[in-house]
Amino acid sequence: MKDERISGQALGWREDCLANMAQAPDAASLHAIVVGAARDLGFDYCAYGLRMPLSSTRTVMFNNYSAAWQARYASQAYLAVDPTVAHGASSLLPIMWSEALFAAARPLWEDARGHHLRVGWAQASRTADGGTGMLTLARSHDPILEPELRHREGSMSWLAHATHESMARLHRLEAAVALTAREAEVLRWMADGKTSSEAADILGLSERTVNFHVANAMTKLGAANKTACVVKAALLGLL
C-alpha cells in the first residue's frame, strides 16, 4: 500500500509539473517551474543546459546558482573541464557528484564547495534530432543516500526528460504531429505508470501490439525513448 501511495503521489506531481510546463511562455518561465520542481525533490539549486542540433555553439543555459558562482564558473572556463558535462556528452545515465568524479578537476570541485555547492546529481537527455540537454540538481547539505535515491530518482530522471523536451519545444518550431487514437490511448496508460504488459492486459491487446504502437508514436514525435515520448505527447496536448 505504501508503494502504491507513493506512486500515486509521484504521478500527481508529474501531471501538475507537465500542466505548468505546457503553459510556460518562454524558457525563463519554464526554468522557474523546474526550479520549483527541484525544490519539491529536496534540491536548492537547479541548472539546465541545452545544445541545439546542427550547431556547436547554439547553447542555452539556465540556473539559480548565486551570481558569484556563475561569474566564477565563467571566468575560470570550468565548462571545458566539468566532468558532469563530459559524462552527459557520452551517456544518458544519471551521475552523482563525488571526489572521484572531480579528481581531474580538483580546482572546480573545491571552488564549488566554497560556494556551498557540495551535493549534486545530473542526467543528460537527447531528442532524435540531436538536441542534447542536461539537468543538474544540487544543494549545500545532506548527501544523497540510498533510501532517498531509491525513493526519488525516478522523479528526478523524469524531470530531466520533461525539462529537456519542454526546453527543446520552446527553442524550435514543432512540426505538426498526429497520433492515432490507439497510439494516444496506449501512451495515456503509460503516462499513468503502466508497463507495456499492463497496458496490453487493460486494452485486450498483445504486449507486442502495444510496443508497436509505442514505437510508431516515438517515430512520429522524434522521441529517443518511451519516457520522452509520453512527456512530449503530453506537452503537445496529444493525450
Residue, then its C-alpha position, 0 to 999 in steps of 0.5 A: m500500500k505504501d508503494e502504491r501511495i507513493s506512486g500515486q503521489a509521484l504521478g500527481w506531481r508529474e501531471d501538475c509539473l507537465a500542466n505548468m510546463a505546457q503553459a510556460p511562455d518562454a524558457a525563463s518561465l519554464h526554468a522557474i517551474v523546474v526550479g520549483a520542481a527541484r525544490d519539491l525533490g529536496f534540491d536548492y539549486c537547479a541548472y539546465g543546459l541545452r545544445m541545439p542540433l546542427s550547431s556547436t555553439r547554439t547553447v542555452m543555459f539556465n540556473n539559480y546558482s548565486a551570481a558569484w558562482q556563475a561569474r566564477y564558473a565563467s571566468q575560470a572556463y570550468l565548462a571545458v573541464d566539468p566532468t558532469v558535462a563530459h559524462g552527459a556528452s557520452s551517456l544518458l545515465p544519471i551521475m552523482w557528484s563525488e571526489a572521484l568524479f572531480a579528481a581531474a578537476r580538483p580546482l572546480w570541485e573545491d571552488a564549488r564547495g566554497h560556494h556551498l555547492r557540495v551535493g549534486w546529481a545530473q542526467a543528460s537527455r537527447t531528442a532524435d534530432g540531436g538536441t542534447g540537454m542536461l539537468t543538474l540538481a544540487r544543494s549545500h547539505d545532506p548527501i544523497l543516500e540510498p533510501e532517498l535515491r531509491h525513493r526519488e530518482g525516478s522523479m528526478s530522471w523524469l524531470a530531466h526528460a520533461t525539462h529537456e523536451s519542454m526546453a527543446r519545444l520552446h527553442r524550435l518550431e514543432a512540426a505538426v504531429a498526429l497520433t492515432a487514437r490507439e497510439a494516444e490511448v496506449l501512451r495515456w496508460m503509460a503516462d499513468g505508470k503502466t508497463s507495456s504488459e499492463a497496458a496490453d492486459i487493460l486494452g485486450l491487446s498483445e504486449r507486442t501490439v502495444n510496443f508497436h504502437v509505442a514505437n510508431a508514436m516515438t517515430k512520429l514525435g522524434a522521441a529517443n525513448k518511451t519516457a520522452c515520448v509520453v512527456k512530449a505527447a503530453l506537452l503537445g496536448l496529444l493525450 
